[in-house]
Amino acid sequence: MTSLDRIPRMRIIRGADCYWAIGTRSIARLPLAAVTEDRELVPEAEQLIRAADLSPTVERDTYQLTVLVTTRCNLACAYCFQNTELPATGQTGIPLRIAGMSIDEDRTGEILEFAKRQLAQNGKKALDVMLFGGEPTMYMDQCLRLLRGAGEIGLARASMISNGTLFTVPQMKALEEAGLRDVQVTFDGDAEAHDRSRITIGGRGTFARILDNLAEVSQKTDIRWQLRVNLTAESIKGADRLVDRLSGRLDPARFGIYFALVHDPGIGFAGTVEHSRAVAEQVADLYGRVGEAGFPLPRPTYSTCATCGETSGRTGATVNANGVLYSCWESAGQKGMEVGDVTRGYLPESVISSRWVACGYTANGQVDPHVRQTFTDTLDALLLDRHYRSGRLGTGKVREADGAAA
């Protein structure tokens, strides 16, 4: 029998009256008897999930290129992982950040040449580009130049993470024409909590501006939108009101919503939320509200990051605005975390092995990784239990223990 922790490319978690086997493509619902007291999968259940092929081996033919168009930002969020130090207690001001820089035309050319080489060396056919920052829309010309250049190489898809404060219809249409398909924008809870947290450098709230921008731009482009809702000790209290407000202004068919607990990246942010079952149940209730409002519900999955999942840029790369390479956007710009540059490529494995970090690493010093994973598993089990009972998982999306579609 095989331990649950040793099943490749899959998570198996305990639900209310079953176990859930979560793969990269599909989910199986197993009876409690499928797992022993020693957390081992009985042979019959193992054969089932292998036959169901929940995580088919599919070689990505795209190369994930994340580019920090700029490290500068027009906001001053206290919890940002790009902050290096908060203002002293009792003092006003904005947090100190990683070194400020932005790409120019020459650097864009170097990044695109690097991308060409990576495609050839790793047998990939096209680029999957993520525009990142800082705030990338502060430098729209560079965003457009990068996407258009990627289009000449081969652009499968482009996405962007933005704070949404600077959107205009003409600019977003231009980005869409250049290949932009998906954009993520963040809210820090409902208006009152958001405007105390997600503030401009001058200290002003941004909630109304972001929501107005999204309402306008989403009506005049075909871009898909993902709304991340950051949950802190303050923002979680009004997150249900936020969902109601969003459903009144935005088309649920065009937007997805997901919730994320904010971690302190080690700079003294004190508003984090405990990774407890009670909080997991509260977040599950919020997802219930999301579904009732007509927004699509995210489905738990097993996934690895194409950028930091494999060393030396085999499947993807993170490039800072100065052309320096990092393993992950969370480490970009941090001293001592460089793993190469776009002109000379990656440093030797012996050098970068201690610098190669993965998504979420900034939280490890604040929250035990096991505690974080337990929270994720608890929340996902709650969601799967509830959505299975309500039928929201959809016909054919869950395989029962006997192999029949649910």
C-alpha positions as CSV (number, residue, x, y, z in Angstrom):
1,M,0.0,0.0,0.0
2,T,1.1,3.6,-0.7
3,S,1.2,6.4,1.8
4,L,-1.0,9.4,0.9
5,D,2.0,11.6,0.9
6,R,3.7,9.6,-1.8
7,I,1.0,9.5,-4.5
8,P,2.6,11.5,-7.3
9,R,1.0,14.7,-8.7
10,M,-2.1,14.4,-6.5
11,R,-3.5,15.5,-3.1
12,I,-5.7,13.1,-1.1
13,I,-7.6,14.9,1.6
14,R,-10.3,13.9,4.2
15,G,-13.8,15.1,3.6
16,A,-16.8,14.8,5.9
17,D,-17.8,11.3,4.8
18,C,-15.2,10.5,2.1
19,Y,-11.7,11.2,0.8
20,W,-11.1,13.5,-2.1
21,A,-8.4,12.6,-4.6
22,I,-7.5,15.9,-6.3
23,G,-5.5,15.7,-9.6
24,T,-4.4,18.3,-12.1
25,R,-7.4,17.6,-14.3
26,S,-10.1,15.7,-12.4
27,I,-11.3,14.8,-8.9
28,A,-12.3,11.4,-7.5
29,R,-14.5,10.7,-4.5
30,L,-13.3,7.7,-2.4
31,P,-15.0,6.0,0.5
32,L,-13.5,6.3,3.9
33,A,-12.5,2.6,3.7
34,A,-10.1,3.5,0.9
35,V,-7.6,4.9,3.4
36,T,-6.2,3.0,6.3
37,E,-5.6,4.3,9.8
38,D,-1.9,4.7,8.8
39,R,-2.9,7.0,6.0
40,E,-2.2,4.5,3.3
41,L,-4.3,4.0,0.2
42,V,-5.7,0.5,-0.2
43,P,-4.7,-1.2,-3.5
44,E,-8.3,-1.2,-5.0
45,A,-8.5,2.6,-4.5
46,E,-5.1,3.2,-5.9
47,Q,-5.9,1.2,-9.0
48,L,-9.1,3.3,-9.4
49,I,-7.4,6.6,-9.3
50,R,-4.6,5.5,-11.6
51,A,-7.2,4.2,-14.1
52,A,-9.2,7.4,-13.8
53,D,-6.0,9.3,-14.9
54,L,-6.7,12.3,-12.7
55,S,-3.4,13.8,-13.5
56,P,-2.5,12.9,-17.1
57,T,1.1,13.5,-18.1
58,V,0.9,16.5,-20.4
59,E,4.1,18.2,-21.5
60,R,3.5,21.9,-21.6
61,D,4.4,23.3,-25.0
62,T,4.4,26.9,-23.8
63,Y,7.1,28.7,-21.8
64,Q,6.0,30.8,-18.8
65,L,7.7,34.2,-18.9
66,T,6.9,36.5,-16.0
67,V,8.3,40.1,-16.5
68,L,8.4,42.8,-13.8
69,V,7.8,45.7,-16.2
70,T,8.6,47.9,-13.3
71,T,9.2,47.5,-9.6
72,R,7.6,50.9,-8.9
73,C,4.1,51.2,-7.6
74,N,1.6,54.0,-7.1
75,L,0.1,52.3,-4.0
76,A,1.6,51.8,-0.5
77,C,0.1,48.5,0.8
78,A,1.5,47.7,4.2
79,Y,1.7,43.9,3.6
80,C,3.3,43.9,0.2
81,F,6.0,41.3,-0.2
82,Q,8.1,43.8,-2.1
83,N,8.3,46.0,1.0
84,T,11.6,45.8,2.8
85,E,10.7,47.9,5.8
86,L,7.6,49.6,7.3
87,P,7.7,53.2,8.6
88,A,8.8,53.4,12.2
89,T,6.1,53.1,14.9
90,G,4.3,56.4,15.2
91,Q,5.7,57.8,12.0
92,T,3.8,58.3,8.8
93,G,5.0,57.6,5.3
94,I,5.2,54.8,2.8
95,P,7.0,51.4,3.3
96,L,10.5,51.1,1.8
97,R,10.5,48.9,-1.2
98,I,12.9,46.9,-3.4
99,A,15.0,49.0,-5.7
100,G,12.9,51.0,-8.2
101,M,13.5,50.4,-11.9
102,S,11.6,49.9,-15.1
103,I,12.3,48.3,-18.4
104,D,13.2,50.3,-21.4
105,E,13.3,49.5,-25.2
106,D,16.8,48.0,-25.1
107,R,16.0,45.8,-22.1
108,T,12.8,44.7,-23.7
109,G,14.8,43.5,-26.7
110,E,17.2,41.6,-24.4
111,I,14.3,39.9,-22.6
112,L,12.7,38.8,-25.9
113,E,16.0,37.4,-27.2
114,F,16.4,35.5,-23.9
115,A,12.8,34.2,-24.4
116,K,13.7,33.0,-27.9
117,R,16.7,31.1,-26.6
118,Q,14.7,29.5,-23.8
119,L,12.0,28.4,-26.3
120,A,14.6,26.7,-28.4
121,Q,16.6,25.1,-25.6
122,N,13.6,23.7,-23.8
123,G,11.6,22.5,-26.8
124,K,8.7,25.0,-26.3
125,K,6.6,26.4,-29.1
126,A,5.2,29.6,-27.7
127,L,5.3,32.1,-24.8
128,D,2.8,32.5,-21.9
129,V,3.6,36.0,-20.7
130,M,2.7,37.5,-17.4
131,L,3.0,41.2,-16.9
132,F,3.9,41.9,-13.3
133,G,5.2,44.8,-11.2
134,G,5.2,47.0,-9.1
135,E,2.3,48.3,-11.1
136,P,2.8,47.4,-14.8
137,T,0.2,49.9,-16.1
138,M,2.4,52.8,-14.9
139,Y,4.4,51.9,-18.0
140,M,1.9,51.1,-20.7
141,D,4.2,51.7,-23.6
142,Q,6.6,49.1,-22.3
143,C,3.8,46.6,-21.7
144,L,2.7,47.0,-25.3
145,R,6.2,46.7,-26.7
146,L,6.8,43.5,-24.8
147,L,3.5,41.9,-25.9
148,R,3.9,42.9,-29.5
149,G,7.5,41.6,-29.5
150,A,6.3,38.3,-27.9
151,G,3.7,38.1,-30.6
152,E,6.4,38.0,-33.2
153,I,8.1,35.2,-31.4
154,G,4.9,33.2,-30.7
155,L,2.5,34.3,-28.0
156,A,0.0,31.7,-26.8
157,R,-1.5,33.8,-24.0
158,A,-0.8,36.9,-22.0
159,S,-2.0,37.9,-18.6
160,M,-1.4,40.7,-16.1
161,I,-1.5,41.3,-12.4
162,S,-2.5,44.9,-11.7
163,N,-4.0,47.0,-8.9
164,G,-6.6,48.4,-11.4
165,T,-6.3,52.0,-10.5
166,L,-4.9,53.3,-13.8
167,F,-7.1,51.4,-16.3
168,T,-8.5,53.3,-19.3
169,V,-10.6,51.8,-22.1
170,P,-8.2,52.8,-24.9
171,Q,-5.2,51.4,-23.1
172,M,-6.8,48.1,-22.2
173,K,-8.2,47.7,-25.7
174,A,-4.6,48.2,-27.0
175,L,-3.3,45.5,-24.6
176,E,-6.1,43.2,-25.6
177,E,-5.2,43.7,-29.3
178,A,-1.6,42.9,-28.4
179,G,-2.6,39.5,-26.8
180,L,-3.7,40.2,-23.3
181,R,-6.4,37.8,-22.3
182,D,-6.6,37.7,-18.4
183,V,-6.1,40.2,-15.7
184,Q,-6.1,39.8,-11.9
185,V,-7.1,42.7,-9.7
186,T,-7.1,42.7,-5.9
187,F,-9.5,44.0,-3.3
188,D,-8.7,44.3,0.4
189,G,-12.2,43.6,1.6
190,D,-15.2,45.9,1.3
191,A,-14.8,49.6,0.7
192,E,-14.1,50.7,4.3
193,A,-11.4,48.1,5.0
194,H,-10.0,48.4,1.5
195,D,-9.6,52.2,1.7
196,R,-7.6,51.8,4.9
197,S,-5.3,49.3,3.5
198,R,-4.9,49.6,-0.3
199,I,-4.0,53.3,-0.4
200,T,-2.1,55.5,-2.8
201,I,1.3,56.9,-1.9
202,G,-0.6,60.0,-0.9
203,G,-2.7,58.0,1.6
204,R,-6.0,58.0,-0.4
205,G,-8.4,55.1,-0.7
206,T,-8.8,53.3,-4.1
207,F,-11.9,51.2,-3.8
208,A,-14.3,53.3,-5.8
209,R,-11.8,54.1,-8.5
210,I,-10.9,50.4,-9.0
211,L,-14.5,49.3,-9.1
212,D,-15.5,52.0,-11.5
213,N,-12.6,51.1,-13.8
214,L,-13.5,47.4,-13.8
215,A,-17.1,48.1,-14.5
216,E,-16.2,50.3,-17.5
217,V,-13.4,48.3,-19.0
218,S,-15.1,45.0,-18.6
219,Q,-18.0,46.2,-20.7
220,K,-15.8,47.3,-23.6
221,T,-13.2,44.5,-23.8
222,D,-13.4,40.7,-23.9
223,I,-10.7,40.4,-21.2
224,R,-11.4,37.8,-18.5
225,W,-11.0,39.1,-14.9
226,Q,-10.0,37.4,-11.7
227,L,-10.6,39.2,-8.5
228,R,-8.4,38.3,-5.6
229,V,-9.8,39.3,-2.2
230,N,-7.1,39.6,0.5
231,L,-8.3,38.5,3.9
232,T,-6.8,40.2,6.9
233,A,-8.1,40.4,10.5
234,E,-10.1,43.5,9.4
235,S,-11.1,42.7,5.8
236,I,-12.5,39.3,6.5
237,K,-15.3,40.9,8.5
238,G,-16.9,42.6,5.6
239,A,-16.0,40.2,2.7
240,D,-19.6,39.1,2.3
241,R,-20.7,42.7,1.8
242,L,-18.0,43.0,-0.9
243,V,-19.3,40.0,-2.8
244,D,-22.8,41.6,-2.8
245,R,-21.4,44.9,-3.9
246,L,-19.4,43.3,-6.7
247,S,-22.4,41.3,-8.0
248,G,-24.3,44.6,-8.2
249,R,-21.7,46.3,-10.4
250,L,-20.0,43.5,-12.4
251,D,-21.1,40.8,-14.8
252,P,-20.5,37.5,-12.9
253,A,-20.0,35.7,-16.2
254,R,-16.9,37.8,-16.8
255,F,-15.3,37.6,-13.4
256,G,-14.0,35.0,-11.0
257,I,-13.4,35.6,-7.3
258,Y,-11.0,33.9,-4.9
259,F,-9.9,34.6,-1.4
260,A,-6.4,34.6,0.0
261,L,-5.1,35.0,3.5
262,V,-2.5,37.7,3.8
263,H,0.9,36.6,5.2
264,D,3.4,38.9,6.8
265,P,6.6,38.7,4.6
266,G,8.7,39.5,7.7
267,I,8.3,43.3,7.9
268,G,6.0,43.7,10.8
269,F,2.5,43.6,9.3
270,A,0.3,42.7,12.2
271,G,-3.1,42.1,10.6
272,T,-2.8,38.5,9.6
273,V,-5.5,35.9,10.1
274,E,-5.1,32.6,12.0
275,H,-4.9,29.5,9.9
276,S,-7.6,27.7,11.8
277,R,-10.5,25.5,11.0
278,A,-12.9,28.2,12.1
279,V,-11.4,30.6,9.5
280,A,-11.5,27.9,6.9
281,E,-15.3,27.5,7.6
282,Q,-15.7,31.2,7.3
283,V,-13.9,31.3,4.0
284,A,-16.0,28.4,2.7
285,D,-19.1,30.4,3.7
286,L,-17.8,33.3,1.6
287,Y,-17.4,31.0,-1.4
288,G,-21.0,29.9,-0.9
289,R,-21.9,33.6,-1.1
290,V,-19.9,33.9,-4.3
291,G,-21.8,31.0,-5.9
292,E,-25.2,32.4,-4.8
293,A,-24.2,35.7,-6.5
294,G,-23.7,33.9,-9.8
295,F,-19.9,34.0,-10.0
296,P,-18.2,30.8,-11.0
297,L,-16.7,28.8,-8.2
298,P,-13.0,27.8,-8.3
299,R,-12.4,24.1,-8.1
300,P,-9.6,22.7,-6.0
301,T,-6.8,21.3,-8.0
302,Y,-3.2,20.0,-7.8
303,S,-0.8,22.3,-9.6
304,T,2.8,23.3,-9.8
305,C,4.2,26.7,-10.9
306,A,5.8,26.7,-14.3
307,T,8.2,29.4,-13.3
308,C,9.6,28.2,-10.0
309,G,8.6,24.5,-10.2
310,E,11.8,23.5,-11.9
311,T,15.2,24.9,-11.5
312,S,17.3,26.8,-14.1
313,G,14.3,28.0,-16.1
314,R,13.4,24.8,-17.8
315,T,9.6,25.6,-17.9
316,G,9.5,29.3,-17.2
317,A,11.4,32.4,-16.0
318,T,11.0,35.4,-13.8
319,V,12.8,38.5,-15.1
320,N,13.2,41.8,-13.2
321,A,13.0,45.1,-15.0
322,N,16.9,45.2,-15.1
323,G,17.1,41.8,-16.8
324,V,18.2,39.9,-13.7
325,L,16.6,36.5,-13.3
326,Y,14.9,35.2,-10.1
327,S,13.2,31.9,-9.4
328,C,9.9,33.5,-8.3
329,W,8.2,36.8,-8.5
330,E,8.2,36.8,-4.6
331,S,12.0,36.9,-4.6
332,A,12.5,39.3,-7.5
333,G,14.5,42.3,-6.5
334,Q,15.6,40.8,-3.2
335,K,19.3,41.0,-2.5
336,G,21.1,37.7,-2.7
337,M,18.3,35.9,-4.6
338,E,19.6,36.4,-8.1
339,V,19.9,33.3,-10.3
340,G,21.2,34.8,-13.5
341,D,20.5,37.4,-16.1
342,V,19.0,37.6,-19.6
343,T,22.2,38.1,-21.4
344,R,24.3,35.3,-19.8
345,G,21.5,33.0,-18.8
346,Y,21.3,31.0,-15.5
347,L,24.0,30.7,-13.0
348,P,25.4,27.1,-12.2
349,E,23.1,24.8,-10.2
350,S,25.6,24.8,-7.4
351,V,25.2,28.6,-7.0
352,I,21.4,28.9,-7.4
353,S,20.3,25.8,-5.4
354,S,20.2,27.8,-2.2
355,R,18.5,30.7,-3.9
356,W,15.8,28.8,-5.7
357,V,12.6,29.4,-3.8
358,A,8.9,28.7,-4.7
359,C,5.6,30.5,-4.5
360,G,4.6,31.3,-0.9
361,Y,8.2,31.1,0.5
362,T,7.9,34.5,2.1
363,A,5.2,33.2,4.5
364,N,7.3,30.2,5.7
365,G,9.0,32.3,8.4
366,Q,5.7,33.5,9.7
367,V,3.4,30.4,9.3
368,D,4.6,26.8,9.5
369,P,4.3,25.3,6.0
370,H,2.5,22.3,7.5
371,V,-0.1,24.6,9.1
372,R,-0.6,26.4,5.9
373,Q,-1.1,23.1,4.0
374,T,-3.5,21.8,6.6
375,F,-5.5,25.0,6.2
376,T,-5.6,24.6,2.5
377,D,-6.6,21.0,2.7
378,T,-9.3,21.8,5.3
379,L,-10.8,24.5,3.1
380,D,-10.7,22.5,-0.1
381,A,-12.4,19.6,1.7
382,L,-15.2,21.9,3.0
383,L,-15.7,23.3,-0.5
384,L,-15.8,19.9,-2.2
385,D,-18.2,18.5,0.4
386,R,-20.6,21.4,0.1
387,H,-20.4,21.8,-3.7
388,Y,-20.8,18.0,-4.2
389,R,-23.9,17.9,-2.1
390,S,-25.4,21.0,-3.9
391,G,-24.5,19.7,-7.3
392,R,-22.3,22.7,-8.1
393,L,-19.3,20.5,-9.1
394,G,-21.2,19.6,-12.2
395,T,-22.2,16.3,-13.8
396,G,-19.2,14.2,-14.8
397,K,-16.6,16.3,-13.0
398,V,-16.2,13.9,-10.0
399,R,-15.5,10.2,-10.3
400,E,-17.0,7.9,-7.7
401,A,-15.2,5.0,-6.2
402,D,-16.8,2.6,-8.6
403,G,-15.6,4.7,-11.5
404,A,-19.0,6.0,-12.5
405,A,-19.4,9.7,-13.1
406,A,-21.3,11.6,-10.5
